[in-house]
């Protein structure tokens, strides 16, 4: 409760930024953010004062699970308050806030071009705060909790952090500074390509966070300069890289980035798929090479990293593109980045485990060891990754079936489930596709998808373990 109180106070402080924007624009909606900030800040201060000093020995594993889940579940509840003040329905407000903090980018709002500036800034700030929170959780908490193979990075993260700094708190500070630096750099890059300051600020926040909220209904289709889209591609990829390695690169060790297996795998995967889609678009849509390359690369990077920006309705590019984008929703970026999805390192561990099993089928008595970089893959780690993959795909399947009870067609249901658990953003189909939004869905479906976005952001097991009676046993 003490830690949550401090988080609420920080959230309340952030709410004052869109209030200032509305005041500057002489928009009366600033009152919604001020009242929301006062309520959130008051709850936070009361919690901190009421239980201040109660925690003396640090958090144990069970407390860490509970704190992580409560933080991600309650922050969007307070973040939804400004939407409620402005007359947006409760289900829609919570959905929008959850989508923001989890950097999913799915939206129920339309007419973004005419919305109050403060509201647009608040959507971007939620994603930006969620992005840095995801990084800290992936680097500090999940390896400690040994979720889905994340223990692989427990020793590596400590080794790397010792080369940079001696304490994890200092590492988090450096990551925060790098996050701010890259955001400012992204703003500057957008400005150079001719984007106005307001759009540059908002899109930089959601690009680095791989969130995908835009200030325009047509997303990046609004910007006519191809250089703007290429800037987005670059910084979406940056947001998908491990921030521990980004810190090291900024401190003069860029080659360490290339030595990481998941970085090489991610860049190679994006290159191959983008080139294949470029050829397809060039042949089937009769596009010039540079146009086809931009549209293909932008779409592949946006969906794979879970950002969710679109240049156009890629669902109209043909069934093969729809199939590819559905598969890309499951991929994700690197560990310790702002992305969602299964993550590249889990695919590497999975394929390594399958390869080792195939070799043992041919030579049963042969002793083989699979490695990830310089780390040997233990049976426990391989099992952890396989268990995560099964639970991940099973969750998408269960949510798909549940959504079908709301009379959604199969394409809409499965893409909504995949995009929510993977924290991607746009779905497929006539309602939630790249040219649509989640507003027309029934409120029950929105609540279900909000829970799916939270569970996906918490790597599933963080939530599921709370349902185990043994977790609560003394």
C-alpha positions as CSV (number, residue, x, y, z in Angstrom):
1,X,0.0,0.0,0.0
2,X,2.9,2.4,0.8
3,X,4.5,1.8,-2.6
4,X,1.1,2.1,-4.4
5,X,0.5,5.4,-2.6
6,X,3.7,6.9,-4.0
7,X,2.7,5.6,-7.5
8,X,-0.6,7.3,-7.2
9,X,1.0,10.6,-6.2
10,X,3.3,10.3,-9.2
11,X,0.3,9.7,-11.4
12,X,-1.5,12.7,-10.0
13,X,1.5,14.9,-10.8
14,X,1.5,13.6,-14.4
15,X,-2.2,14.6,-14.7
16,X,-1.3,18.2,-14.3
17,X,0.6,18.2,-17.6
18,X,-2.6,17.8,-19.8
19,X,-4.3,20.4,-17.5
20,X,-1.6,22.9,-18.3
21,X,-1.9,22.1,-22.0
22,X,-5.7,22.8,-21.8
23,X,-5.2,26.0,-19.9
24,X,-2.7,27.2,-22.5
25,X,-5.2,26.3,-25.3
26,X,-8.0,28.0,-23.3
27,X,-9.9,24.8,-23.1
28,X,-12.2,24.3,-20.1
29,X,-11.4,20.6,-19.9
30,X,-8.5,21.4,-17.7
31,X,-10.8,21.0,-14.7
32,X,-11.2,17.3,-15.4
33,X,-7.5,16.7,-15.0
34,X,-7.2,18.9,-11.9
35,X,-10.0,17.2,-10.1
36,X,-8.7,13.8,-11.1
37,X,-5.2,14.7,-9.9
38,X,-6.6,15.9,-6.6
39,X,-8.6,12.7,-6.0
40,X,-5.7,10.4,-7.1
41,X,-3.1,12.4,-5.1
42,X,-5.3,12.4,-2.0
43,X,-5.8,8.6,-2.1
44,X,-2.0,8.2,-2.7
45,X,-1.0,10.4,0.2
46,X,-3.5,8.8,2.6
47,X,-2.2,5.4,1.8
48,X,1.4,6.4,2.2
49,X,0.8,8.2,5.5
50,X,-1.5,5.4,6.9
51,X,1.1,2.6,6.4
52,X,4.3,4.6,6.2
53,X,7.2,2.7,7.7
54,X,5.3,-0.6,8.1
55,X,7.6,-2.4,5.6
56,X,11.0,-2.9,7.2
57,X,12.5,-6.0,5.6
58,X,11.7,-5.5,1.9
59,X,9.3,-7.4,-0.3
60,X,9.2,-11.2,-0.4
61,X,8.1,-13.1,-3.5
62,X,4.4,-13.2,-2.7
63,X,4.3,-9.5,-1.9
64,X,6.1,-8.7,-5.1
65,X,3.5,-10.7,-7.1
66,X,0.7,-8.9,-5.3
67,X,2.3,-5.4,-5.7
68,X,3.0,-5.9,-9.4
69,X,-0.5,-7.0,-10.2
70,X,-2.2,-4.3,-8.0
71,X,-0.1,-1.6,-9.6
72,X,-1.0,-2.5,-13.1
73,X,-4.6,-3.1,-12.2
74,X,-5.2,0.1,-10.2
75,X,-3.2,2.7,-12.1
76,X,-5.5,2.5,-15.1
77,X,-8.5,2.8,-12.8
78,X,-7.2,6.2,-11.7
79,X,-6.0,7.1,-15.2
80,X,-9.5,6.6,-16.5
81,X,-10.9,9.4,-14.2
82,X,-10.3,12.2,-16.7
83,X,-12.2,10.3,-19.4
84,X,-15.1,9.9,-17.0
85,X,-15.1,13.6,-16.1
86,X,-15.4,14.3,-19.9
87,X,-18.5,12.2,-20.3
88,X,-17.0,9.0,-21.7
89,X,-18.6,5.8,-20.5
90,X,-17.1,3.8,-17.7
91,X,-16.3,0.7,-19.8
92,X,-14.8,2.9,-22.5
93,X,-12.8,5.0,-20.1
94,X,-11.2,1.9,-18.4
95,X,-10.6,0.3,-21.7
96,X,-8.8,3.4,-23.0
97,X,-6.7,3.7,-19.9
98,X,-5.8,0.1,-19.7
99,X,-4.8,0.1,-23.4
100,X,-2.7,3.2,-22.7
101,X,-0.8,2.0,-19.7
102,X,-0.2,-1.5,-21.2
103,X,1.0,0.3,-24.4
104,X,-1.5,-1.7,-26.4
105,X,-2.9,1.2,-28.4
106,X,-6.4,-0.2,-29.1
107,X,-8.8,2.7,-28.8
108,X,-12.6,3.2,-28.5
109,X,-12.4,6.9,-29.4
110,X,-13.2,8.4,-32.8
111,X,-12.7,11.9,-34.1
112,X,-9.2,12.2,-32.6
113,X,-8.4,15.2,-34.8
114,X,-11.1,17.2,-33.0
115,X,-10.6,16.0,-29.4
116,X,-9.4,18.4,-26.7
117,X,-5.6,18.7,-26.8
118,X,-5.3,17.8,-23.1
119,X,-7.0,14.5,-23.6
120,X,-4.7,13.6,-26.5
121,X,-1.7,14.5,-24.4
122,X,-3.0,12.4,-21.5
123,X,-3.3,9.3,-23.8
124,X,0.3,9.8,-24.9
125,X,1.6,10.3,-21.3
126,X,-0.2,7.1,-20.2
127,X,1.6,5.1,-22.8
128,X,4.9,6.8,-22.1
129,X,4.7,6.0,-18.4
130,X,3.5,2.5,-19.2
131,X,6.5,2.0,-21.4
132,X,9.1,2.8,-18.8
133,X,7.2,0.8,-16.3
134,X,7.3,-2.2,-18.6
135,X,11.1,-1.9,-18.9
136,X,11.6,-1.8,-15.1
137,X,9.3,-4.7,-14.6
138,X,11.1,-6.8,-17.2
139,X,14.6,-6.0,-15.9
140,X,14.0,-6.0,-12.1
141,X,10.9,-8.0,-11.2
142,X,10.2,-10.7,-13.8
143,X,13.7,-12.3,-13.7
144,X,13.4,-12.4,-9.9
145,X,9.9,-14.0,-10.2
146,X,11.3,-16.6,-12.7
147,X,8.3,-16.1,-15.1
148,X,8.3,-17.7,-18.6
149,X,12.1,-18.1,-18.8
150,X,12.9,-14.6,-17.6
151,X,15.3,-16.1,-15.1
152,X,17.6,-16.4,-18.0
153,X,18.3,-12.7,-17.6
154,X,18.7,-12.7,-13.9
155,X,22.4,-13.5,-13.9
156,X,23.0,-11.7,-17.2
157,X,21.2,-8.5,-16.1
158,X,23.2,-8.4,-12.9
159,X,26.5,-9.1,-14.7
160,X,25.7,-6.4,-17.2
161,X,24.6,-3.9,-14.6
162,X,27.7,-4.5,-12.5
163,X,29.7,-3.4,-15.6
164,X,27.7,-0.2,-15.8
165,X,26.8,0.5,-12.1
166,X,26.9,-1.4,-8.9
167,X,23.3,-1.1,-7.9
168,X,20.0,-1.9,-9.6
169,X,18.5,1.5,-8.4
170,X,21.3,3.3,-10.3
171,X,20.6,1.0,-13.3
172,X,16.9,2.0,-13.3
173,X,18.0,5.7,-13.1
174,X,20.2,5.3,-16.1
175,X,17.4,3.5,-18.0
176,X,15.1,6.4,-17.2
177,X,17.6,8.9,-18.5
178,X,18.1,6.9,-21.7
179,X,14.3,6.7,-22.1
180,X,14.0,10.5,-21.8
181,X,17.0,11.1,-24.1
182,X,15.5,8.9,-26.8
183,X,12.1,10.5,-26.5
184,X,13.6,14.0,-26.9
185,X,15.7,12.7,-29.8
186,X,12.5,11.3,-31.4
187,X,10.7,14.6,-31.0
188,X,13.6,16.4,-32.7
189,X,13.6,13.9,-35.6
190,X,9.9,14.3,-36.2
191,X,10.3,18.1,-36.1
192,X,13.0,17.9,-38.7
193,X,10.7,16.0,-41.1
194,X,8.1,18.8,-40.9
195,X,5.8,17.5,-38.2
196,X,4.2,20.2,-35.9
197,X,5.4,20.4,-32.3
198,X,2.1,19.0,-30.8
199,X,2.1,16.0,-33.1
200,X,5.8,15.5,-32.7
201,X,5.5,15.5,-28.9
202,X,2.6,13.1,-28.8
203,X,3.9,10.7,-31.4
204,X,7.4,10.6,-29.9
205,X,6.0,9.5,-26.5
206,X,4.0,6.7,-28.1
207,X,6.7,5.7,-30.5
208,X,9.4,5.1,-27.9
209,X,6.8,3.3,-25.7
210,X,5.8,1.2,-28.8
211,X,2.2,2.2,-27.8
212,X,0.7,3.5,-31.0
213,X,-1.8,6.1,-29.8
214,X,-2.0,8.8,-32.4
215,X,-3.6,12.3,-32.5
216,X,-5.3,11.5,-35.9
217,X,-7.9,8.9,-36.9
218,X,-5.8,7.8,-39.8
219,X,-2.7,7.4,-37.7
220,X,0.5,7.9,-39.7
221,X,-1.5,8.1,-42.9
222,X,-2.0,11.7,-41.9
223,X,1.7,12.5,-42.5
224,X,2.5,12.8,-46.2
225,X,6.3,13.0,-45.9
226,X,7.8,9.5,-46.2
227,X,10.7,10.6,-43.9
228,X,8.3,10.9,-41.0
229,X,7.3,7.3,-41.4
230,X,11.0,6.2,-41.6
231,X,11.7,8.1,-38.4
232,X,8.9,6.1,-36.8
233,X,10.3,2.9,-38.1
234,X,13.7,3.6,-36.6
235,X,12.4,4.6,-33.2
236,X,9.9,1.7,-33.0
237,X,12.9,-0.6,-33.5
238,X,14.8,1.2,-30.8
239,X,11.9,0.8,-28.5
240,X,11.9,-3.0,-29.2
241,X,15.6,-3.3,-28.2
242,X,16.8,-4.2,-24.6
243,X,17.2,-1.0,-22.7
244,X,20.1,-2.4,-20.7
245,X,22.0,-2.7,-23.9
246,X,20.8,0.7,-25.1
247,X,22.3,2.2,-21.9
248,X,25.6,0.4,-22.6
249,X,25.6,1.6,-26.2
250,X,25.1,5.2,-25.1
251,X,28.0,4.7,-22.7
252,X,30.4,3.8,-25.5
253,X,29.8,0.0,-26.1
254,X,27.6,-0.3,-29.1
255,X,29.0,-3.6,-30.2
256,X,27.5,-5.3,-27.2
257,X,24.1,-4.7,-28.8
258,X,24.9,-6.8,-31.8
259,X,26.3,-9.7,-29.7
260,X,22.9,-10.3,-28.1
261,X,21.3,-13.2,-30.0
262,X,17.7,-11.8,-29.7
263,X,18.8,-8.5,-31.2
264,X,20.3,-10.2,-34.2
265,X,17.3,-12.5,-34.5
266,X,14.8,-9.5,-34.3
267,X,16.6,-7.4,-36.9
268,X,17.0,-10.4,-39.2
269,X,13.4,-11.4,-38.8
270,X,12.1,-7.9,-39.5
271,X,14.3,-7.6,-42.6
272,X,13.3,-10.9,-44.1
273,X,9.5,-10.4,-43.6
274,X,9.6,-6.8,-44.7
275,X,11.4,-7.7,-48.0
276,X,9.0,-10.5,-48.6
277,X,6.0,-8.2,-48.1
278,X,7.7,-5.5,-50.3
279,X,7.9,-8.0,-53.2
280,X,4.3,-9.0,-52.7
281,X,3.0,-5.4,-52.6
282,X,5.1,-4.5,-55.6
283,X,3.7,-7.3,-57.7
284,X,0.1,-7.4,-56.5
285,X,-0.5,-3.7,-56.0
286,X,1.7,-2.3,-58.7
287,X,3.6,0.0,-56.4
288,X,6.9,1.6,-56.9
289,X,9.8,-0.1,-55.0
290,X,10.3,2.8,-52.5
291,X,6.5,3.0,-51.7
292,X,6.2,-0.7,-51.4
293,X,9.3,-0.9,-49.2
294,X,8.0,1.9,-46.9
295,X,4.5,0.4,-46.5
296,X,5.9,-3.1,-45.9
297,X,8.6,-2.1,-43.5
298,X,6.4,0.2,-41.5
299,X,3.6,-2.4,-41.2
300,X,5.9,-5.2,-40.3
301,X,7.8,-3.2,-37.7
302,X,4.6,-1.7,-36.2
303,X,2.8,-4.9,-35.8
304,X,5.8,-7.0,-34.7
305,X,6.8,-4.5,-32.0
306,X,3.2,-4.1,-30.9
307,X,3.2,-0.4,-31.6
308,X,0.1,-0.5,-33.8
309,X,0.6,2.5,-36.0
310,X,-0.8,2.2,-39.6
311,X,-0.2,3.9,-42.9
312,X,-3.4,2.6,-44.3
313,X,-5.9,-0.3,-44.1
314,X,-3.5,-3.2,-44.6
315,X,-6.5,-5.6,-44.4
316,X,-7.3,-4.4,-47.9
317,X,-3.9,-5.6,-49.2
318,X,-5.0,-9.2,-49.7
319,X,-5.5,-12.4,-47.6
320,X,-1.8,-13.2,-47.4
321,X,-1.1,-9.8,-45.7
322,X,-4.0,-10.5,-43.2
323,X,-2.5,-13.9,-42.4
324,X,1.0,-12.4,-41.9
325,X,-0.1,-9.6,-39.7
326,X,-2.1,-12.1,-37.5
327,X,1.1,-14.1,-37.0
328,X,3.2,-11.0,-36.4
329,X,0.9,-10.1,-33.4
330,X,2.4,-13.1,-31.5
331,X,6.1,-12.2,-32.0
332,X,7.0,-9.1,-30.0
333,X,10.4,-7.6,-29.5
334,X,13.3,-8.2,-27.1
335,X,13.3,-8.7,-23.4
336,X,13.8,-5.5,-21.4
337,X,12.1,-3.5,-24.1
338,X,8.7,-1.7,-24.2
339,X,7.2,-4.4,-26.5
340,X,4.6,-7.0,-25.8
341,X,4.0,-10.4,-27.5
342,X,5.8,-13.7,-26.8
343,X,9.3,-12.1,-27.2
344,X,12.1,-13.1,-29.5
345,X,14.2,-14.8,-26.8
346,X,11.4,-17.3,-26.1
347,X,11.2,-18.3,-29.7
348,X,15.0,-18.8,-29.7
349,X,14.8,-21.0,-26.6
350,X,11.8,-22.9,-28.1
351,X,13.5,-23.6,-31.4
352,X,16.7,-24.6,-29.6
353,X,14.8,-27.1,-27.4
354,X,13.0,-28.5,-30.4
355,X,16.3,-28.9,-32.3
356,X,17.9,-30.7,-29.3
357,X,14.9,-33.0,-29.1
358,X,15.2,-33.9,-32.8
359,X,18.9,-34.7,-32.4
360,X,18.2,-36.9,-29.4
361,X,15.7,-38.8,-31.5
362,X,18.4,-39.7,-34.0
363,X,21.2,-40.3,-31.3
364,X,19.4,-41.1,-28.0
365,X,22.7,-41.5,-26.1
366,X,24.3,-38.3,-27.3
367,X,24.8,-35.7,-24.7
368,X,23.9,-32.2,-26.0
369,X,23.6,-28.8,-24.5
370,X,21.7,-25.9,-26.0
371,X,22.9,-22.4,-25.3
372,X,21.5,-18.9,-25.5
373,X,24.5,-16.7,-26.2
374,X,27.0,-17.8,-23.5
375,X,24.3,-19.2,-21.2
376,X,23.6,-22.9,-21.1
377,X,19.8,-23.6,-21.3
378,X,18.8,-25.7,-18.2
379,X,15.8,-28.1,-18.3
380,X,14.0,-25.8,-15.9
381,X,14.4,-22.8,-18.2
382,X,13.3,-24.7,-21.3
383,X,10.3,-26.0,-19.4
384,X,9.5,-22.5,-18.2
385,X,9.5,-21.1,-21.7
386,X,7.4,-24.0,-23.1
387,X,4.9,-23.6,-20.2
388,X,4.6,-19.9,-21.1
389,X,4.0,-20.6,-24.7
390,X,1.3,-23.1,-23.9
391,X,-0.4,-20.7,-21.5
392,X,-0.1,-17.8,-23.9
393,X,-1.6,-19.6,-26.8
394,X,-4.2,-21.2,-24.6
395,X,-5.2,-17.8,-23.2
396,X,-5.7,-16.4,-26.8
397,X,-7.9,-19.5,-27.5
398,X,-10.0,-19.1,-24.4
399,X,-10.5,-15.4,-24.9
400,X,-11.4,-16.0,-28.6
401,X,-14.1,-18.5,-27.5
402,X,-15.4,-16.1,-24.8
403,X,-15.6,-13.2,-27.4
404,X,-17.7,-15.4,-29.7
405,X,-20.5,-15.3,-27.1
406,X,-20.8,-11.6,-27.8
407,X,-21.7,-12.5,-31.4
408,X,-18.4,-11.5,-32.9
409,X,-17.2,-13.2,-36.0
410,X,-14.1,-15.5,-35.9
411,X,-11.7,-13.1,-37.5
412,X,-12.7,-10.3,-35.1
413,X,-12.7,-12.5,-32.1
414,X,-9.3,-14.2,-32.6
415,X,-7.5,-11.0,-33.7
416,X,-9.0,-9.1,-30.7
417,X,-7.7,-11.8,-28.4
418,X,-4.3,-11.9,-30.0
419,X,-3.9,-8.1,-30.2
420,X,-5.0,-7.7,-26.5
421,X,-2.8,-10.5,-25.0
422,X,0.1,-9.4,-27.1
423,X,-0.5,-5.7,-26.4
424,X,-0.4,-4.9,-30.1
425,X,-3.3,-2.5,-30.9
426,X,-5.3,-2.8,-34.1
427,X,-7.1,-6.0,-34.9
428,X,-8.6,-7.5,-38.1
429,X,-12.1,-7.5,-39.5
430,X,-14.6,-4.8,-40.4
431,X,-15.0,-3.5,-36.8
432,X,-11.6,-3.4,-35.1
433,X,-9.4,-3.5,-38.2
434,X,-6.8,-0.9,-39.1
435,X,-9.5,1.5,-40.3
436,X,-11.8,0.8,-37.4
437,X,-11.8,1.0,-33.6
438,X,-13.0,-1.0,-30.6
439,X,-15.9,1.4,-29.7
440,X,-18.7,-0.6,-31.3
441,X,-17.9,-3.7,-29.3
442,X,-20.3,-4.6,-26.4
443,X,-19.2,-3.4,-22.9
444,X,-18.8,-7.0,-21.8
445,X,-16.3,-7.6,-24.6
446,X,-14.4,-4.4,-23.6
447,X,-14.1,-5.5,-20.0
448,X,-12.9,-8.9,-21.1
449,X,-10.3,-7.4,-23.5
450,X,-9.2,-5.0,-20.7
451,X,-8.5,-7.9,-18.5
452,X,-6.6,-9.7,-21.4
453,X,-4.4,-6.6,-21.9
454,X,-3.5,-6.5,-18.2
455,X,-2.8,-10.3,-18.1
456,X,-0.7,-10.1,-21.3
457,X,1.3,-7.1,-19.9
458,X,1.9,-9.0,-16.6
459,X,3.2,-12.0,-18.6
460,X,0.1,-14.1,-17.6
461,X,1.8,-16.1,-14.8
462,X,1.9,-13.1,-12.5
463,X,-1.9,-13.1,-12.5
464,X,-2.4,-16.8,-12.7
465,X,-0.3,-17.5,-9.6
466,X,-2.7,-15.4,-7.5
467,X,-5.4,-17.9,-8.3
468,X,-3.5,-20.8,-6.9
469,X,-4.6,-21.6,-3.3
470,X,-1.1,-22.6,-2.4
471,X,0.1,-19.1,-3.1
472,X,-2.0,-17.9,-0.1
473,X,-1.1,-20.8,2.2
474,X,1.1,-19.9,5.1
